[in-house]
Amino acid sequence: MPRMAGSKRERPPTQRRNREAEVVEAAIDVFWRKGYSAATIQDVADHVGVLKGSLYHYISSKEDLLFTIFDESHRQAQEIAASVRAADGPAIEQLRTYFERYVRWYLDNVERVSLYLNEWRFLTGERYDTVVEQRRVNERFVRGLVEAAQAEGDVYPDVDAKYACFYILGAVNGIPTWYRRRGRQSPAQIARAYADMVVGTLRGTEPRSAPRRRAPAGTV
């Protein structure tokens, strides 16, 4: 007897579940809580709920997993920078926009950021070189905006753009040391405050004049 149309729903073919994103998120949590050197691939597998051998479908080693976290973080930061580059307006306002979005990303991903700032030294070889260069890309972007703001007259021309960049990024990189997700202020409020302070610092930092040398005793 022929099967009546619609009498039974056909099931789609079974597909292997791609758990790469789960593996990365599990690694972030494990590496952040235990520290990269103390954590094991078994810890990550237990967090995901799979056999240890199954993780090697997605990664080649623990170091490869750490690098994947860093590489993803760099790409996400570059997406923020690209959105700022595409916007019109003075460089000083681009700086404000960038740091408001960048700090918000820090706050939303504080565990990931903490790893990026503290565990990158465990990378070796080409992975290490790649992450070092990625960090420089971000520094060059911020420094370029500071220099553009100087050219537009919004930052004193005598301010050293390189040191200004290090100073600002140093302040932002301190966020994981104090931020707690259950604080009184929202991430949006904190991000706006940081962005305003970045702009305020750059606009208000007037280099001191070099001290005048005293004339030798007995001279006029």
C-alpha positions as CSV (number, residue, x, y, z in Angstrom):
1,M,0.0,0.0,0.0
2,P,1.6,3.3,-1.0
3,R,2.4,5.8,1.8
4,M,0.0,8.7,1.9
5,A,1.6,12.1,1.3
6,G,2.1,14.0,4.5
7,S,1.5,10.9,6.7
8,K,5.0,11.1,8.1
9,R,7.5,13.9,8.2
10,E,10.9,13.1,6.8
11,R,13.8,13.9,9.0
12,P,16.7,16.0,7.6
13,P,20.0,14.2,7.3
14,T,22.0,14.2,10.5
15,Q,24.8,16.8,10.6
16,R,27.8,16.9,12.8
17,R,27.4,19.6,15.4
18,N,30.1,22.2,15.1
19,R,31.2,22.9,18.6
20,E,34.2,25.1,17.8
21,A,32.6,28.2,19.4
22,E,31.8,26.2,22.5
23,V,35.3,24.9,22.8
24,V,36.7,28.5,22.5
25,E,34.3,29.8,25.1
26,A,35.0,26.9,27.4
27,A,38.8,27.5,27.1
28,I,38.4,31.2,27.9
29,D,36.5,30.3,31.1
30,V,39.0,27.5,32.1
31,F,42.1,29.5,31.3
32,W,40.8,32.6,33.1
33,R,39.8,30.7,36.3
34,K,42.8,28.3,36.5
35,G,45.5,30.2,34.6
36,Y,46.8,29.0,31.3
37,S,49.8,27.1,32.7
38,A,47.7,25.2,35.2
39,A,44.8,24.4,32.9
40,T,44.7,21.3,30.8
41,I,42.9,20.1,27.6
42,Q,41.1,17.7,29.8
43,D,39.7,20.6,31.8
44,V,38.4,22.2,28.6
45,A,36.9,18.9,27.5
46,D,35.1,18.4,30.8
47,H,33.7,21.9,30.5
48,V,32.4,21.3,27.1
49,G,31.2,17.8,28.0
50,V,33.1,15.8,25.4
51,L,35.9,13.3,25.4
52,K,39.4,14.8,25.4
53,G,40.1,13.3,22.0
54,S,37.1,15.0,20.5
55,L,38.7,18.5,21.0
56,Y,41.4,17.7,18.6
57,H,38.9,17.8,15.8
58,Y,38.9,21.6,16.4
59,I,42.5,22.3,17.7
60,S,46.0,20.9,17.4
61,S,47.2,21.8,20.9
62,K,46.6,23.8,24.0
63,E,48.7,26.6,22.7
64,D,46.8,26.5,19.4
65,L,43.6,27.1,21.5
66,L,45.1,30.0,23.3
67,F,46.2,31.6,20.0
68,T,42.7,31.1,18.6
69,I,41.3,33.1,21.5
70,F,43.8,35.9,20.8
71,D,43.3,35.9,17.1
72,E,39.5,36.2,17.5
73,S,40.0,39.0,20.0
74,H,42.2,40.9,17.5
75,R,39.6,40.5,14.8
76,Q,36.9,41.8,17.0
77,A,38.9,44.8,18.0
78,Q,39.7,45.5,14.3
79,E,36.0,45.4,13.5
80,I,35.6,48.3,16.0
81,A,38.5,50.2,14.5
82,A,37.1,49.7,11.0
83,S,33.7,51.1,12.0
84,V,35.4,54.2,13.4
85,R,37.5,54.7,10.2
86,A,34.4,54.5,8.1
87,A,32.7,57.3,10.1
88,D,33.1,61.0,9.2
89,G,34.1,63.7,11.7
90,P,37.0,65.2,13.6
91,A,39.8,62.8,14.7
92,I,39.2,63.7,18.4
93,E,35.6,62.6,18.1
94,Q,36.7,59.4,16.3
95,L,38.9,58.8,19.4
96,R,35.9,59.3,21.6
97,T,33.8,56.9,19.6
98,Y,36.5,54.3,19.4
99,F,37.2,54.2,23.1
100,E,33.6,54.1,24.0
101,R,33.1,51.1,21.8
102,Y,36.5,49.5,22.7
103,V,36.0,49.9,26.4
104,R,32.5,48.5,26.1
105,W,33.9,45.5,24.3
106,Y,36.5,45.1,27.2
107,L,33.7,45.1,29.7
108,D,31.5,42.7,27.8
109,N,34.5,40.3,27.3
110,V,36.6,40.9,30.5
111,E,37.7,37.3,30.9
112,R,38.8,37.1,27.3
113,V,40.6,40.5,27.6
114,S,42.3,39.4,30.9
115,L,43.8,36.4,29.0
116,Y,44.9,38.6,26.2
117,L,46.7,40.9,28.5
118,N,48.3,38.4,30.9
119,E,48.8,35.1,29.1
120,W,50.2,36.0,25.7
121,R,53.7,35.4,26.9
122,F,53.0,31.6,26.8
123,L,52.9,31.7,23.0
124,T,55.9,30.6,21.1
125,G,57.4,30.9,17.6
126,E,55.2,32.2,14.8
127,R,52.1,32.4,17.1
128,Y,54.0,34.7,19.5
129,D,55.3,36.9,16.6
130,T,51.8,37.2,15.2
131,V,50.2,38.4,18.4
132,V,53.0,40.9,19.1
133,E,52.3,42.4,15.6
134,Q,48.6,42.4,16.2
135,R,49.1,44.4,19.4
136,R,51.2,46.9,17.5
137,V,48.4,47.3,14.9
138,N,46.1,48.6,17.6
139,E,48.7,50.9,19.0
140,R,49.4,52.3,15.6
141,F,45.7,52.9,15.0
142,V,45.3,54.9,18.3
143,R,48.6,56.8,17.7
144,G,47.4,57.7,14.2
145,L,44.2,59.2,15.6
146,V,46.1,61.2,18.2
147,E,48.4,62.6,15.5
148,A,45.4,63.4,13.3
149,A,43.8,65.2,16.2
150,Q,47.0,67.2,16.7
151,A,47.0,68.1,13.0
152,E,43.4,69.4,13.4
153,G,44.3,71.5,16.4
154,D,42.4,69.6,19.0
155,V,45.6,68.2,20.8
156,Y,48.6,70.3,21.6
157,P,51.3,69.7,18.9
158,D,54.0,69.2,21.5
159,V,52.3,66.2,23.1
160,D,54.2,63.0,22.3
161,A,51.7,60.9,20.5
162,K,53.5,57.7,21.2
163,Y,53.5,58.3,25.0
164,A,49.9,59.5,24.8
165,C,48.9,56.3,23.1
166,F,50.7,54.2,25.8
167,Y,49.2,56.2,28.6
168,I,45.7,55.8,27.3
169,L,45.9,52.1,26.5
170,G,47.6,51.5,29.8
171,A,44.6,53.0,31.6
172,V,42.2,50.9,29.5
173,N,44.2,47.7,30.0
174,G,43.8,48.1,33.7
175,I,40.1,47.4,33.5
176,P,40.3,43.7,34.2
177,T,42.0,44.3,37.5
178,W,39.1,46.1,39.1
179,Y,35.9,45.5,37.0
180,R,33.2,43.3,38.4
181,R,30.1,42.5,36.4
182,R,27.8,43.2,39.3
183,G,29.0,46.8,39.9
184,R,26.7,49.7,40.4
185,Q,27.3,51.3,37.0
186,S,26.4,49.7,33.7
187,P,29.1,48.9,31.0
188,A,27.6,51.6,28.9
189,Q,28.1,54.2,31.6
190,I,31.7,53.1,32.3
191,A,32.5,53.1,28.6
192,R,31.2,56.7,28.2
193,A,33.2,57.8,31.2
194,Y,36.4,56.3,29.9
195,A,35.9,57.8,26.4
196,D,35.2,61.3,27.9
197,M,38.4,61.0,30.0
198,V,40.5,60.0,27.0
199,V,39.3,63.1,25.1
200,G,39.6,65.3,28.2
201,T,43.2,64.1,28.8
202,L,44.3,64.7,25.2
203,R,42.6,68.1,24.9
204,G,43.8,69.3,28.3
205,T,47.4,68.0,28.4
206,E,49.6,71.0,27.8
207,P,53.4,70.1,27.8
208,R,55.4,72.0,30.3
209,S,58.1,74.3,29.0
210,A,61.7,73.2,29.5
211,P,63.1,74.7,32.7
212,R,65.3,77.7,32.2
213,R,68.9,77.2,33.1
214,R,70.3,79.3,36.0
215,A,73.1,81.6,35.1
216,P,76.4,80.8,36.8
217,A,77.1,82.7,40.0
218,G,78.7,86.0,39.3
219,T,77.3,86.5,35.9
220,V,74.6,88.9,34.8
